[in-house]
C-alpha cells in the first residue's frame, strides 16, 4: 500500500464524540510509552502527524487520522502506567473500551508490545479481553532495533509461550522498528488486504 495522504481529523474524549463511522478503521493501542505515535508516523510517512512525547500517558483522547481519503488510522490512549489521577485514567479506559466494543467499523486493533520487556500482565490480560469479546487484533512488537536477533526471538517466544497457556492459536504478528522502518510494508499490506477482503464481502 502506498500512503498518498494522511490528515488529522479529530480528537474525541468519548465514543459518542468520534467522527461518523464512514470508513474502515484500524486502531493502535498499547502500554504507555510503547511507541504508538512513532509507529503511526513511520507507517504514514508524516513525521509529525501524531504527537510524540517521552512522557507516558500523553495520548488522552481517541485520535482519528484519515488515510488516502478512504480509511482511518486511530490512535488510542495507552493503558498501564501513567502519572495521572486514578479517576482520569479510568475515564480513558472506559472511553477506550467503549470504542473497542461498540465501534462497528473497527476492522482490526493493533496491540503494540515492547520487545525489551518480559510479557507484561497488563498486555496479556488486555489481549485476553479482546479474545473473549471477539475483537479482531494483531500484535506489533516494537523497538526491535534495541535487541539483537537472539534476544528478539527469545522475547517473542516468551510472549507466545505465555499466550498459548490459554490460546489455541496466536494472532497475526508483526515486528517493527521506527528507526529502520522495519515492519512498515508488512503492516500496510495487511491493512490493504483487510480492506480488500471487506470490499469483496459486499
C-alpha positions in Angstrom: 0.0 0.0 0.0 1.2 3.5 -0.9 0.3 6.3 1.5 -0.7 9.3 -0.6 -2.3 11.4 2.1 -2.7 11.4 5.9 -4.8 14.0 7.6 -5.6 14.6 11.2 -9.4 14.6 11.6 -10.4 14.9 15.3 -9.5 14.0 18.9 -12.5 12.7 20.8 -12.7 12.1 24.6 -15.6 9.6 24.1 -17.0 7.3 21.5 -20.1 9.5 21.1 -17.9 12.4 20.0 -16.0 10.3 17.4 -16.4 11.1 13.7 -19.3 9.4 11.9 -18.4 5.8 11.2 -17.9 6.3 7.4 -14.9 4.1 6.5 -12.7 1.2 7.8 -10.8 1.9 10.9 -7.6 0.4 12.3 -6.8 1.1 15.9 -3.4 1.3 17.6 -3.1 0.7 21.3 -0.6 -0.5 23.9 1.0 0.3 27.2 2.0 3.9 27.9 5.3 4.8 26.1 5.3 1.7 23.9 5.8 3.8 20.8 2.4 4.2 19.2 2.8 7.7 17.9 6.2 6.9 16.5 4.8 3.9 14.7 1.9 5.8 13.3 4.2 8.5 11.9 6.5 5.8 10.4 3.6 4.0 8.8 2.2 7.1 7.2 5.5 8.8 6.3 4.4 12.0 8.1 6.9 12.6 10.9 4.7 15.0 12.8 1.2 13.5 12.2 0.9 12.0 15.7 2.5 13.9 18.6 5.4 12.1 20.2 6.2 12.5 23.9 8.7 11.0 26.2 6.1 11.3 29.0 3.9 8.2 29.4 0.1 8.7 29.2 0.3 11.7 26.8 -2.4 10.3 24.4 -5.6 11.0 26.3 -8.2 11.0 23.5 -9.4 8.8 20.6 -7.5 10.4 17.7 -8.7 9.8 14.1 -6.4 10.3 11.0 -7.9 9.9 7.5 -5.5 7.9 5.2 -5.7 8.1 1.4 -9.1 9.7 1.8 -10.6 6.2 2.3 -9.8 4.7 5.7 -8.9 5.7 9.2 -6.0 5.1 11.5 -7.0 5.6 15.1 -4.5 6.4 17.9 -6.0 5.2 21.3 -4.9 6.1 24.8 -2.3 3.8 26.2 -3.0 1.6 29.2 -0.8 0.8 32.2 1.4 3.3 34.0 0.7 7.0 33.7 1.3 9.8 36.2 -2.3 11.0 36.2 -5.2 10.8 38.8 -6.9 7.5 39.0 -10.3 8.9 38.0 -8.8 10.5 34.9 -7.2 7.2 33.9 -10.4 5.3 34.5 -12.1 7.8 32.2 -9.6 7.0 29.4 -10.1 3.2 30.0 -13.9 3.5 29.8 -13.8 5.6 26.6 -11.3 3.2 25.0 -13.4 0.1 26.0 -16.5 1.8 24.5 -14.7 2.4 21.3 -13.2 -1.1 21.0 -16.5 -2.9 21.8 -19.0 -0.7 20.1 -17.3 0.9 17.0 -18.9 -1.0 14.2 -16.3 -0.1 11.6 -13.3 -1.1 13.6 -11.6 -3.7 11.4 -8.6 -4.6 13.5 -6.8 -3.4 16.6 -3.0 -3.4 16.5 -1.7 -4.2 20.0 1.8 -2.8 20.5 4.2 -4.8 22.7 7.7 -3.6 23.7 10.2 -6.3 22.7 12.6 -5.2 25.5 10.2 -6.3 28.3 9.2 -9.7 29.5 5.5 -10.5 29.0 3.5 -7.9 30.9 0.4 -8.9 32.8 -1.5 -5.8 31.5 -0.7 -6.8 27.9 -1.7 -10.4 28.4 -4.9 -9.5 30.2 -5.8 -6.9 27.6 -5.4 -9.4 24.7 -7.5 -11.9 26.7 -10.2 -9.2 27.0 -10.1 -8.8 23.2 -10.3 -12.5 22.6 -13.2 -13.0 25.0 -15.1 -10.2 23.2 -14.2 -11.4 19.7 -12.4 -8.2 18.8 -10.0 -8.9 15.8 -6.5 -7.9 16.7 -2.8 -8.3 15.7 0.4 -8.0 17.7 3.1 -5.5 16.8 6.4 -5.9 18.6 8.0 -2.5 18.7 11.6 -1.2 19.2 13.1 -4.4 17.6 16.3 -2.5 16.8 17.0 -2.3 20.5 17.7 -6.1 20.6 20.0 -8.4 18.8 18.3 -11.2 16.8 18.7 -13.9 19.5 17.2 -11.7 22.2 14.4 -10.5 19.9 13.4 -14.1 19.1 13.6 -15.0 22.8 11.3 -12.1 23.7 8.7 -13.1 21.1 8.9 -16.8 22.2 8.2 -15.8 25.8 5.1 -13.9 24.7 4.0 -16.9 22.6 4.5 -19.3 25.5 2.6 -17.1 27.9 -0.3 -16.7 25.5 -0.5 -20.3 24.4 -1.4 -21.3 28.0 -4.9 -20.1 27.2 -5.0 -19.5 23.5 -5.4 -22.3 20.9 -3.6 -20.2 18.2 -1.7 -16.9 18.1 -2.9 -13.7 16.3 -1.2 -12.2 13.3 2.2 -10.8 14.4 4.5 -8.1 13.1 7.9 -6.9 14.2 8.7 -3.2 13.8 11.3 -0.6 14.4 10.7 3.1 13.7 14.5 3.6 13.5 15.0 1.3 10.5 11.3 1.3 9.3 11.0 -2.5 9.6 7.5 -3.8 9.6 6.1 -0.9 7.7 5.4 -2.7 4.4 4.0 -5.8 6.2 1.6 -3.8 8.3 0.4 -1.6 5.5 -0.1 -4.7 3.2 -2.1 -6.4 6.0 -4.3 -3.3 6.2 -4.7 -3.2 2.4 -5.6 -6.9 2.3 -8.2 -6.4 5.2 -9.8 -3.5 3.3 -9.9 -5.5 0.0 -11.4 -8.5 1.8 -14.1 -6.3 3.4 -14.9 -4.8 -0.1 -15.3 -8.3 -1.6 -17.8 -9.2 1.0 -20.3 -6.6 -0.2 
